[in-house]
Amino acid sequence: MAASVAAAVGGLRRAIRRSPPWRGPSRRPLSSAPPPAQASAVRDAFLSFFRDRHGHRLVPSASVRPRGDPSLLFVNAGMNQFKPIFLGTVDPRSEMAGFRRVANSQKCVRAGGSHNDLEDVGRDLSHHTFFEMLGNWAFGGEYFKEEACGMAWELLTQVYGIPEDRLWVSYFGGDPKAGLDPDLESRDIWLSLGVPASRVLSFGPQENFWEMGDTGPCGPCTEIHYDLAGGMGAPQLVELWNLVFMQHNREADGSLQPLPQRHVDTGMGLERLVAVLQGRRSTYDTDLFSPLLNAIHQGCGAPPYLGRVGAADEGRIDMAYRVVADHIRTLSVCIADGVSPGMSGAPLVLRRILRRAVRFSTEVLRAPPGFLGSLVPVVVETLGDTYPELQKNSAQIANLVSEDEAAFLASLQRGRRIIDRTLRRLGPSDVFPADVAWSLSMSGDLGLPLDLVELMLEEKGVQLDSAGLARLAEEEAQHRARQAEPAEEQGLRLNIHALGELQRRGLPPTDDSPKYNYCLRPSGGYEFGTCEAQVLQLYTEDGTAVASVGEGQRCGILLDRTNFYAEQGGQASDRGYLVRVGQQDVLFPVARAQVCGGFILHEAVAPECLKVGDAVQLHVDKSWRLGCMEKHTAIHLLNWALRQALGPGTEQRGSHLSPERLRFDVATQAPLTPEQLRAVESTVQEAVRQDEAVYMEEVALAHTAHVPGLRCLDEVYPDPVRVVSVGVPVAQALDPASQAALQTSVELCCGTHLLRTGAVGDLVIVGERQLTKGTTRLLAITGEQAQQAREVGQSLAQEVEAATERLSRGSRDVVEAQQLSKDVGRLTDAVDTAVMPQWQRRELQATLKVLQRRANTAIRKLEVRQAAQKAQELLQRHPEGSLIVDTVSTESLSVLVKVVRQLCEQVPSTSVLLLSPQPLGHVLCACQVAQSATPAFTAEAWALAVCSHMGGKAWGSRVVAQGTGSTTDLEAALSTARAYALNQL
C-alpha cells in the first residue's frame, strides 16, 4: 500500500509542476456542504491568525514591479521583498532590519522569465499569470521548524476546518551526493502533530529542497498537500502550502555552508486554498473569479461558462473565459503598480497578455469593442479593498486597456485576413509560409507576436514552417548585430552608377517631408500619419535595377515620397511596412531606410510580386519611431546639460541612438567626475520635469550663421535647415538679441523629436569610457529603463551601506569575516556589471575597494589570533620532540598554514604536519619541515605522500607545503604522515 501510494504521489507531484491534477467538469463541488467563507474572509483569517495568535507584523504587498532587482521581470513570490534579509545585505538602519516575524498577502505575476505560466493559462483549470501568495516569515531564528509546522497545522485544521485525513505532508529525504541528511526533524514534528506515517512522505532535492538561485540562502522544505479524492481511490494531491527552512548557503563553487542565521519562508496560493475551502475543483469556480466570469457572459452574450477543458471544450469558449478573466486581473494589477504595455522587458510581456486577451474576447467570445476596459471595475470590486492602488487608479487602468485594445483590434482584423488569404492558397499538406508569419510579427504596430500567430494556426489545424522561421530569425539577428555598429553597416545601397542613372532620368530626390507629419493627441499619445507613394525603381540585393521583385525576395524599394526616417545624423532608421493601395492584406515589412545621394531606399522582403509603378501606402512602426524620438530629444538635452556642467566650449563629437539606448561622444579635457555626471543628469531631469515644448521649424541657413550659443556639428546642412529648440520658439531662439540659445537647447537637426520633453521620463548615464585622448563616450538610457537603473543603484547602495555597518561592528570569528569579504566581492562584481547610474557606480566602486582592504585586514588579524591560540594548544599536547603530527579544527587552509608557521617559529627544530577535517570527508593539509632536516626531508614530498594517500593533491616548496584530500579514516592519514616523517628523519 505504502509503495503504491508513494508512486501515486510521485506521479501527482510531477503533474502538479506541469499541469494541475483537477479536471472537468470543474463545476462539480468536492462535497455537498455549503461553501464556507468568501475569498476575502479566507485572506483576512490568514492575516488575523498570524497577527493576533502568533504576534506577526502585517506588512503590505510589494509592487509587482521589482524594485532594484534586475533578475526579475515581475515579483513572483512572497519572499522577493525580503531578499536583503536572506542575503544578509539589509541596511541595519532600515525598518526591514527590525523584522522578526511578519505575514502578508503578496501580489505575484508569473509571466515571462524562469517562472512563466502564460502559455498554460486557459488550457487547464488552475494556472494563472496573477495570483496572491499568503506567507509568514521568521527571520534570524525567531522561530523554526517546530513552530512553523505547528502554526500551519493549527490554521488549516482548526481555523479553516480542513479535515486532517485530507492532508498529506512531504519532507526532504536527503541528498547523499550533496552530503545532506534527511530532514528527520520535520518528519518527527509532523508525526508528533498526529499525521499518520502513511501520509508523511519523503522526496529528494528536486521536490523538497528550495533554492533562491544558483547561489545564496537555501534549505529543505516541507509541503502540505490536500487530497481531492478524499479517500475514494488513489490520492489526488494538490500542493497547498510550502514551508521553507533556510539553513544553508549555496556558495559560488556549488558547496553548501551553514547560514549564521536561519529563517522560515512560507508560501500558500490564495486561489488554490479558496478552491479547497469552497469545495471547488477549479480556482476559476471560486468567488475570486465568478464575478468576472458572470460579467464576461453578460458583456459578450457567449454561452455560459461550464468549466470544460481539452476536446470537451468545443470552440475553446471556456478556455477564452479563463484567459480573459485571468488576463484582465493581471493587466489591472500591473498597470496599478506602474507597469504599462510596452516594447521591452516586463512591459512587452504585459503587451502580449493584453493582446492575447483581446484575441480571445473578440474572436472566440465575440465581445464588442471596448469590452476589456469594462471589466476593470469588476477587478477593482473584488481586489480593491485589499490593494487600494487598484481603486486609486481605476479610471487610468480602464482607459489604458481600452486604448490598447482599440489599437490592437485593427491589427488583429488585418492579421486574420492575411492568415485566411494565405491559407486559401495552400494545399492540404502545405505548411504555413514562414515569411508571411514573419511579416506579421515584424510589421511594427501590426503587432501579432509569433506565439499568437502559431496559436491562431494551431486552432485551424495548420503547421507553421518552423525551419524557415528559424532561418529568418537568424538573418534578423545578424542584421541587428550589424546595425549595432552603424559605421560597418552596408546593406542595400545605390552605387554611383545607379545614382547616375536616376539623375539621367531626371528623377528628383525623394520627398521625405511626410516623416514630420505627426501630432500629439489630447490623451497624450502620438498620432502618425500614413503616406501614399509610387514605386519608381526596384533593386535586387546586389544593387541591380529591376522592374519587379518576386515572393520571398529581399529588395530595395525606391519611392517618390516617404514618411520613413532614413538613418542619418546618428538616428536609427524607421521600421514598419508598406501595402499596395487597394490590397491591404499583403504586407511588405520594411526593416530599414537609408539615404543615398538624396534618394531614400527602403529595404524590404517581398511576400508577393511588386512592380515599378505600383501605388503603395507606408506605415511606420509607431513604437519604434516614438522610441527614437524620445532618445533624440534626450540627446539634445544631454548635450545642453554637458555644456552647463563642463562649460560652453564643450563640443559634441558624434552620437547614435535607437529605441533601446543612446550613445554620445563629447570632447573633454579629463574624464568626467561622479559629481559632473550627477549634475548632468539633474539638469536633464529638470527639463523633463518642466515638460517643456519642443519647437521645430525650417529656416534659411543664413539666419543661423551668427546666433550666439547655437549648437551645430561640423557637417554640411541643407538650406533651408531645420532648427530644434527646447522651451523657446525658434524665431525667438534665432533672434541674436534674445540670447535664448545660450540658455536652452537649440540645435540644427533633421531628426524626429518629441513635441514635449516630459515623455523622456528620465535619463541615466549608465556607461562612460575614454575613446581617445580628449574624447569621452557616454551611454545612456531613458524612461522606464532609466527608472529601473536608479532603483538598482539605490538597492546596491543600501547593500554597500549594510556591508559598511557590518564591518564597523567587527567579526566574531574568521568564518564571519570571510563571509563578509565574500559579500564585498559579490557586491563589487554586481556594481561593476549592473545597469545603474555611472556616477553612483564610481562612488560605490571606491567605497567597496576600501571595504575589501579593511575586510582582508580583519581576516588576517583574526587568522593570526586564531592560529596563535591553536598553536598554544598543540604545544601543550606536544611539549617535546622533533615531530608534531596532529589534527586541528579550522575551516580555512590559510589559518592551518599560519598554525604550522607559528609552531615552527616557536620550536624551530620541530617539523609539523597538520590535518583539518571538513564537511563531506574533505581534509585540509599543511606542513613545514625544520631547516635542520632538509634537504633529505622536504615539505612538498611529505604533503604529497599524505594527500596522495587521501586521493588528493599537494603543492609547495622544500620547507612549506599544503594540500587537500578526502578520507573517512583520518587516523590512517595521520599514521601515514608519521611513518613518512620518521623514515626521512
N, C-alpha and C positions, 0 to 999 in steps of 0.2 A: 504493500500500500504506500509506504513512505517513498519507495523508488518511483512508483507511478505518479504520485503527487508531485515529487520533485521534478520529474521530467515534464509534467504538465505545466508546472510553474515556470520552469526554464523556458519552455516554448512561449508561454504567455508573456514573460518578461521581455523576450526578444520582440514579441509582437507589440508590446507597449512602446518600445523605442521607435518602431516603424509606423505602425498604424494601430489605433486603439481597438481593443477587443470587442467593444459593444457594437452590435449591428442591428439593422432594422428588423421588424418595424420599430422605429425609435419611440413611438408614442405609447408603447405598452409599458405601464409602470412596473416597478420592481415588486411592489406589494399593493394590497388594496387599502392600506392605511392612507388617510388624507395627507397631502403634502404638509410638512412642518413649516418652519419659519420661511419667510421670504429671504432672498439673497442678501438684502441689506441687513436683516436681522442676523443672518449667519456671520456676515462680516463683523458686525458690531459685537456679537457674542465672543468671537475670537479675540478682538482687541480688549474688550472688557475683562475677559478671563485673565489675560496676562497682566493687565494693568492692576486690576482690583485684587485678584487672588495671589498674584506672584510678583507684584512690585515692579513691573516693567514700565519703562518710559515709552510712551507712544510718540513716534516720530512720523512726520508726513512723508508721503511718497515723493521720491525724487522725480524730476522731469524724465520723460522717456528719451530726451536728448542728452547723451552723455556729456558730463562736464569735465573737460580736461582728460578724457580717456580716448585717444585716437584709435585704440584697438577695437572699439565697438561702434557699430552704426547706430544701434539703439540700446537702451538699458534693457537687458534681457533676463535679469534675475534680481531678487530682492537684495542680494549681498553686494551689488555693484557699488552702491554709495558708501559702503563700509570698507572698501578695499584698502584705504590708507591704514585702518586699524589692523587688518590682517597682515599687511606688508610691513607693519611697524614704522610707517612713514607719517603717521598722523601728527600734525602740529600740536605739541603739548599745551599750547596756549589756546587751542580751539575748543569749541563746545563739544565736538565729537570726541576729543581726548578724554572727556569725563564720562562717556557712555560705558555702562557696565552691563545692564540688561535692558534691552529695548525690543519693541514689537511694532509692526506696521503692515499695511496693505500696499504693495508696490505695483505701480503700473508697469507692465512689461510688453515689449514688442519683439517677436521673433520672426523677422523677415529680412533676409539678406545676412551675409556673414556666415559664421560657423553654425549658428542656430537659426535655421531658416525653415519655417513651416508653410511658406506662402503657397507652394505648389500643391500641398496636401489639403489646404482649406477648401471645403465644399465637397471633396471626394469622399470623406468619411464623416463621422458624427461627432468628433470631438476636437479636431485640430483648429487652432485659432492663431491669427497673427498678433492680436492683442489679447492679453489676459491679465488677471490680477493674482499676485503671489502673496499669500499670507505667510508671515515669517516671524520668528522670535530668535533673538541672539543673546549670547552671553559672552562677554569679552574678558580676556585676561584671567580666565579660570574662575569667573564669578560663580558659575556652576558648570557641571559637565554631564557625563553620560547618564548617571542615575537620575538626576533632577530633570534633565531634558526628556528622557523616556517617560518618567512618571507624569510630567505635565501633559505630554502629548496623549498618553493613555487616559488620563483623567478628563481632558477636554473631549476627546472623541466618544468615550463611553458614558461619562456622567453628564456632561453639558449637552452634547449633541445627541446622546442616547443611541448611538450605533451599537447594535448587539455585538458582544465580544466574540461570539462564534463566527461572525462575518469578517473578522480582522485577522490578517496574517502579517508576519514580520520577516524581514530578511536582515542578515548581518554579514559582515566581512569575514570570509572564510580563510583569509591569509593569502600570501603570495610568496612561496619558497624562493622564487628567482630573485625577488627584491629583499629577501630576508625578513619578511613581515609575518608575524604570527597571526593566527586567527583572533578576531576580536571577541574572545570568550566572555569578556566583561559585559558587553552589550547583550550577548546571548543569555547570560545568567540574570541580568536585570529583567529581561522580558519574561523569563521563566518565573522569577520572583513576583512579577506582576500578575501571574496567573495565566499567561499564554501557554497553551499546551505545547510540548516539544514537537509534536507533529506539524504545528503551524509556525515553527521558528526554523527558518531555512537559511543555509549559508551559501554565499555566492562569491565569485572571485573579484579581482580588481576592476574588471570592466563594468560590473554591476554595482559593486558596493565599496568602491574607493574613489573618492571625489577629489579632483584637482582643479585649481583655478586656471592653470595654463601649463605651458611647458616647464615653467619654474614657479616657485612661490609656495605659499601655505597649501596644505592638502591633508587628507586623513580619511579614515574609514567612515562609512556612513551606514546607517540602519534605516530601512524604509518600511512604512506601514502601508499595507495593501487591503483593498476591500474586495470581497468575493461576491461578484454579481450573481453567481449561481445559487448562493445560499444553501449549499449542501446538496443541491439537486444535480448529481452527476459531477464531472470533473470541475475543479475550481476555475472560475473565470476572474482573474485578478486585474484590478486597475490600481495603479500606484496613487495613494492619497498624499503621503507626507514623507519627506526625506529629511532625516536628521543627520547633519554632517558634523563630525568631531575633528576639528583641525588641530592636529598634534604633531605633524611633520612639516618639513620644508623641503621641497624639491630643488636641489642645487643645480647650477648650470651644467655640471658634469653628469647629471642624472641621478646622483646619490640622494638618499633621504637622511635628513638630520632632524633631531627633535627640536620643536619650537620652544623658545624660552617661555612663551605664554600660550596657553591653549584656549580655543574658542569654540563655541557652539553656533552653528549656522543652519537654520531650518527653512524649508520652503514647502508650502502646500497650495496648489492651484485652487482658487476660489470656485471657478466654474465647475471643476470636477467634483469638489466637495458638495456644492449645492445640488448637483445632479444626483448624488448619492442620497443626500438628506431629503430631497423632494421626490425620491423614488423614481427617477427617470434614467433611461438607458442612454440618453444623449444630453450633452451640455446645452444643445440648442433647444431642448424641450423645457428649460428652466425659465424662471421669470426674468433672468438676465437677458434673454433673447426673445421671449414670446411677445412683448410689446412691439419689437422691431418686426418680427415675422408677421404679426397682425397688420402693422402699418404698411408693410410691403404688399400684402394681399389686397388691402383696401385701395392702395395707390396705384396698383398695376392692373387689377382685375384678373390676375392669373389664377389658376386653380389653387385651392388652399394647400398649405404646406402639410405633407404627410410623412416626412422624415425618411424617405426612401433613399437608397444608395445603389450604385452599380447599375446592372442591367434592369433592375426593377424600377429605376428612376427614368421613365420614358421622357425623352426630350430634355433631360437634365434640369427639370424645373426645380426639384428640391435642392439640387446642388446649387442652382442660381440663388435660391432663397438664402442658403447658408453663406455663400460668397458675399452677397450684398450686405447681409446682416453683420457678418464679421468685419468686412472692409470699412463700412461706414463708422463702426466703433473705432477702428484703428485710425482712420483719417481724422475723426473728431478729436481724439486724444492727442495725436501728434501735432496737429495744427494748433491746438490749445497750448501745447508746450513749445511752440515756436519752430516746428519743422513743417515746411510747406513743400508741395510737389515741386521738383526742380530737375536739374540736368546731371547731377553727380552725387555720389555718396548716398546718405540717407534720404535726401530729397528725391533722388532718382528712384529709389525703391518705393517711396510713397507715391510717386507719379505712376509707377507700374500698378500699384494697388488701386489707385483711383481709376485707371483705365480698364483694369480688369473688372472692377465693379460696374463701370458704365457699360461695358460689353455685355455682361450677364444681365443687367437690368433692362437694357433696351432690346437686345436680340432674343433673349430667352423669355424674360418676363413681360416684354412689350410695354415697358414703362414709358410714360410721357416725358418729354424734355423737362429738365429741372427737377427730376424726381429725387435724385440722391440728396440734393440740398434740403429737400423737405423732410428727410429722415433725421437730420441733425437734432431738431428739438426732442425727438424720441430718445436719442442717446443721452442728451442733457438731462432729460427727466429721470432716466434710470441710474445715471452715474454722477450727476451734478452735485448732489448733496455731499458725496464723499470727496469729489475732486472739483472744488469750486471754480477752478480755472476754466472748466467747461461752461459754466453759467456765465462767467465774465466775458468769454469770447464767443458766445453762441452765434451772434449775428455775423461776425467776421468769418467763422468757420463755414456757415451756410453759404455766404456769398462766394468764398473762395472755391468751395466744392462746386457750386453751380457754374461759376465762370469756367473752371477747368473742364467740367462736364460738357458744357456747350461747345468749347473749343475742340474737344475730342470727338464729339458726335459727328461733326462734318468729316473729320479724318476717317472715322470708323466706317461711315457710309461709303466714302470713296474707296477705302481699302477693301470693303466687302465686294463692291462692284468689280474691282480689279481681280480679286481672287476668283469670283464667279466667272468672269470673262475668260480668265486663263484656263479654268477647269473645263469650260466648254470646248476648248481647243485640244485638250489632252485625250489620248486614248485610254482605254480601261486599265492598262497596266503601267501607264506612264507615271513618273514621279513629278511632283510639282517643281517647276524650274527654280533653281537657286537664285538666279539673277532677279527674278520677279520678287521673291521673298526679300532679297537683299535691298531692292529698290524701295520696298515698303518700309523697311526698318531704317534706311539711311536717308530718307527724303525729308529730313528736318521735321517740321511740326506736323507732317502726316502722322508720324509718331506711332506706328504699330510695331512694338517690340517683337523680336523674333519669337519669343516664347508664346506671345499671343497669336502670332501667325500660325505657329505649329499647332496650338490648341484649336484654332478655327479649322485647320486642315484635318486634324485628328477627328473632329466631330463629323467631318464629311467622309471619313474613311480614306483619306489621301495621304500618301507619304511624301515628305519633303526630301529633296536631293541634298542629303547631309554632306556628302563628299564635295559637291560643288560649293556648298555654303562654307565649308572649311577652307576651300581654296580662296574664295572671295574675302573671307576674314583675314587670311594670311596676307593677301595683297593689300588690304586696307591697313593692316598693322605695319607693313613695310612702307606704305605711303606716308603714314603718320610719323614713322621714325625719320623719314627724310624731311618731313615738314618741321620737325623739331629743330633742324639746323637749316634755316631758310637759305643761307648762302650756298649750300650744297644742293639745294632742290633744283632740278631741271624740269622734269615733266614735259608735257607737250608745249612746244614753243614755235613761234613763227620765225624762220631764219631770214636772212637778208634777201634771199630770192623770193620767198613768199611775200614779204612786205613790199618788195619792188613790184611784184605782180599786182597786188592790191592797189598800190598807188598808180600803176599804169592804167588800171581800170577806172581810176578816178573815184574810188570809194572813200568817203570821208571817215575820219576816226570814229570809233564807237561813241555814241551818246550815252554816257553813264550818269547823267544828272538825275535820273529817277532813283538812284541809290539814296538820295537825300529826302525822298518822299515818305516821311513818317511823322507821326504826331503823338502827343500824349493825351490819352483819354481822361475824362474826369475821374474815373475809378483809379487812375494811377498807372494803368497798363499802357503799353505802346501799341500803336496800330501801324502796320507796314503795308504800303500799297503794293499791288501786283503791277506787272509791266508786260505789255504786248509788244512783240518784236517779230522780225522776219529773219530767217536763216539766209545769210549772204554766202557763206562758204563752210565746207566741212573738211576736216583733216584727219588722216589716219595717225596712228601712234608715232610713225616715223616722220610726220610732217608733210606727207603727200596730200595735195589738194584733191578732193573727190567730190562728185555730185551727190552721193548718197552714202549712208552707212547702214550696216545690217544688224541683225539681232545679236546681242552679246558683245558688240564691238566697242572698245574704248576709243573715244574720238575727241577731237577738238571742234567746238561749235562757235562760229563767228556770227554775231547778230548785229543788226543796225543800231540797236539800243539795248540797255540792260539796267536792272536795278541791283545787280550784284556788285559788291565792292571787290575790286581786283587787288590782290596782295601788293602793297606798296607802302612806303613810309613806315615800315615796321609793323603794320597791322595785318593780321592774317586775313586771307580771302574769305568771303562769304561762302556758305554752303546752302544747298537747297535742291530744288528740282524745277524742271520745266515740263509742260504738256503741250501737245498740239492743240491749237484752237479748234473747238468742236469735238475734240476727243479727250475728255478729261480722265479717262480710265487707263491711260498709258503714261507712266511716269519715267522721265529721263533724269535720274539723280545726278546733280552737279556737285562734284567733290571739290572743285577749285576753280577760281577765275584769276587770270593773270593778264597784265597789260604788256603788249609788245608794240612799240612804236605808235602808241595811241589807239591800237586795236585791242579789244578785250576778248580773250579766248576762254571759252568755258569748257572745262574738262569733264566729260560725262561718259557713262556707259549706256549704250542704246539698247533698250529691251526690244525694240522693233525698228523697222526701217524709218529713217529720217532723211529728207531730201532738201537740197538747196531750194529756197523759195517757200518752204513751209512756214506758216504763221504759228507762233508759239506764245505761250504765256508763262512768265517766270515768277517763281515764289521763293523768297529767301527763307532760310531756316531762322525763325524769329528768335528762338532761344540762343542760337549760336551768335546771331548778329547782336542781340542785346548784351551778351557776354563780352563781345569785342568793344561795343560802345562803352560799357562800364569800365573796362580796362583802359581804353584810350583816354577817357576823361580823367581817370585816376592817374595816368602817366603825366598829363598836363599839371594836375595838382601836385604830383610828386616833384616835377621839375621846378615848379614855383616854390615849393617848400624847401627844396635843396638850396635854392638861391637865397631864401630867407635865412637858412641856418649857416650856410658857408660863405655867403657874400654874393653881391651882384655879378661878380666876374665868373661865377660858376657856369660851365658850359656842358651841354649835352653832347655825348659822343656817339649816340645810337640807341635804338630801342627795338624791342619786338614784343608783340602781345598776341594772345589768343584768349578764348574764354576761360582757360584753366589758370593761366599765370602771365605775369608781365616781367619783362627784363629791361633794365635801364642802365646804360653806361654813362658815367659822368666823370668829367675831368676834376681831379682832386690833387692837392699838394701832398696830402698824407691820408692814411686810412681814416675813415670816419670813426669817431669815438662813440661809445654807447650813448653818451649824452646827446650827441648830434643826431644819431639815428632816432632816438626817442623824440627829440624836438621836431624832426621832420614828420614823424607820424602824427604828432599832436597838431601840427599846422594843417595837415590833410584832414584829420578828424574834425577840426573846427569848421573847415569849409564844407564838409559833408553834413555836419550838424545844422549849418545855416541853410542847407538845401537851396543853394543859390542857382539862379537861372544861368543857363549856358547859351550864349548868343553866337550865332554863326551867320556870316554874310560874305558875299563876294565883292571885292573892291579892286580898283585899279592898283596894280603892283606899285606904281609910282607913289601912291598915297601912303605906303607903308615904309618908305625909304628912311624917313627921319623921325620916326616915332620913338621917344625915349623908353627903353625897357622892353621893346617888342622882341620876343624870342623867335628866332628862326635858325634853322640849320644851314650849314654851308652847302646848299644844293640849289638847283635851278627850280624856280617856281613858275607856274603858269600865270598868264595875265589875261583876265583878272585872276586874283588869288583869293583863296578862302581864308578868312580870319576867324579864329575861335577865341571868344572872350568869356571869362567866368565872372558873373556878377555885375558886369558893366556892359551896356550896349556897345556894339562895335564902333559906331560913329563917335561916341564919347571916348572910347579907348584909343581911337586913332587921332584924336584932337591933341596936337603937340602941347597945347597949353594946359591940358587937364591933368597930366602926369598919372592918369589912371593905370596905364600899362606898367608903371613902376609899383603899383600897389595890389595887383591881382595877376592872375594868369592870362596872358594874351599871347597867342602864337599863330603863325601861319601854318595851316594844316588842312590837308584834303581828306582826312579820315572822318569816320562817322562817330558821333558823340551823343551822350545823354543830353536831354534838354534841361535837366536839373541835377545838381550834384548829389542830392540825397540818396539816389539809387545806388551810388557806390557802396553805401553801407558802412564800410570801414576799409582801412588799408594797413597791412602789416608787412614790413620788410623782413623776410624770413631767411635771406642769404646775402652774403656780401664777400667779394674777393677781389684782389688786385689782378686786373687783366694784364696790364703793362705798367711800367712806372708812370704814375700820374693819371691812370685811368682805373676807376673802380666800377665793378659790375654789381648792381643790386637786383635781387629777385624779390618780388612782392606778390601778395595775394590780396583779394578784396572780398567784401560781402560776408557770407556765411563762413567761408573758409577762413577769413581773417578773424572772425569772432571765435571760431574753434581754436585757432592758433593762440589767441590770447588766453583762452581757458586752459589750454595745455601748458602754456608758460606759467600761469598762476598756480596750477597744480604742482608743477615741478618746483616752483619757488617755495611752496609750502613744504614739500618733501625735503628740500635743502635746509630750510629753517628747522625742521624737525631733526634732521641729522646733526645740525649745529648744536641744538639743545641737548641731544643725546651725548655728544662728545663733551660738552661742557660739564655734564653730570659725572663723567668718568665711567669706566667699565670695571665691573667687579672681578672679572677673570679674563683669561686670554680668549676663550671662546666668544664671549660677548664682544670683546674688542675686535676680533677677526670678523665677526658678523657685521659690525659697524663699518669696517673697512670695505667689506664686500658690498654693502649697501651704497657706500660712497662711490665705489667703482661702477656699480649698476646705474646709479644716478648720473655719473659722468657720461656713460655711454648714451643714456636716454637724452640728456641735454645736448650732446653732440649731434644726434640724429633727428631729434624731434622737429616738427614743423611748428615753429614758435617765433616770437619777436626776436630779431637778431640782437638788439641791444640787451635784451634780458638774457639771451644765451651767453653773450660775452661776460656779463656780470656774474652769472651763475658758474660759468667755467672758472673764473678767477677764484670765486669762493670755494668751489669744490677742490681746486688744486691745493689750496691752503688746508682744507679739511683732510684731504688724503695724506698730506705730510704729517699733520697732527695725529691722525689715526694710526699711521705706521709707527710714529714715535711712541705712542701709547702702547702699541703691541710689543715693541721691542723692550720697553721698560717692564711690562707685565711678564714677558717671557723670561727676562733676566731674573726677576724676582722669583718667579715660579721655579726656574731652573736651580736657583740657589737653594731654595727650600728642599727640593728633591735631592740635590747633591748632598746636602747635610744628612738627610735620611739614609742615603746609601752609604755614606761614610760611617755612620753609626752601625750599619749592618755588616760592613766590610772594613773593620778598623785596621787590618794588617794584610799584607800580601801584595804581590806584583800583578794580580789579575782580578778584575771585577766583571762578572757576567751576571746580569740580572734583568728584571722587568721593571718598567716604570709606567705609571698610568698618566698618559697625556694624549690630547687629540692632535698635537702638532709635531711634525717632524722637526721643525725649527727649534721647538723647546727641547726635544730629545737631544739634538746636536749640542745645544747650549749646556745641558746637564753633563754630557760627556766631556765637553771642554773644561767646565768648571772643576770636575773631578780631577782631570789630568793637570790642571793648573795647581790644585791644592796638593796633589800627590804625583809629582812629575814621573816617578819611577813606575807608575801603575799603568797598565793597558786596560782599556774599558770597552765593553760592548753591551749595549742596552737594547732591549726589545720592548715595544709598546703595543699591546693588543688593541685592535679596533673592531668596530661592528662588522658582522658578517664574516669573521675569521681572518680579516686582513691584519697584517702585522707591520709596524714600522721598525727600522733598524738603524742604529748609529754606532760608530766605534772610533776609537783613537788608539794608536799604538805608541807606547813610550819611546822616546828618542833613542834610548839605550838599546832597544830591541830591534831597531832597523839596522841594515836593510834586509836581513834574513826574514823578518816578520813584517808584513805590510798590512795596513788597514784595508786597502782595496781588496786584497786577496781574502782577508778574513771575512769581510762583509759579503763577498761573492760566495764564499763557501756556505755561509749560514743562509743567505737569501736563496741560493740555488736549492738548498735542502727544502726550502718552503715554496719552491716553484716560482720564485720571483727574480728580481734583478738588483744589481748594486752598481755604485759608481763612486769615484773619489780619487784620493791620492795615496801615497805610501803612508802618510801619517793619519789622515782623517778620511772617513768614508761613510756612506749611508746607503740605504736600500729599502726595498719593500718585498713582501711576500704574503702568502696565505697558508694558514695551518690551523688545525684544531688541536694539535699536540704541541703546545708551547714548550713543555718540558724537554721534548726531544730536540727542539731547535736550540734550546739553551745548552743541552748536552753536546750538541754538535759544535757550538761556539767554544765551549770549554776545551773539548778534545782537540780542536784545531789549534787553539792558542797554546795549550800545554805542549803539543807536538812541536810547535815552532820555537817556543821558549826553551 
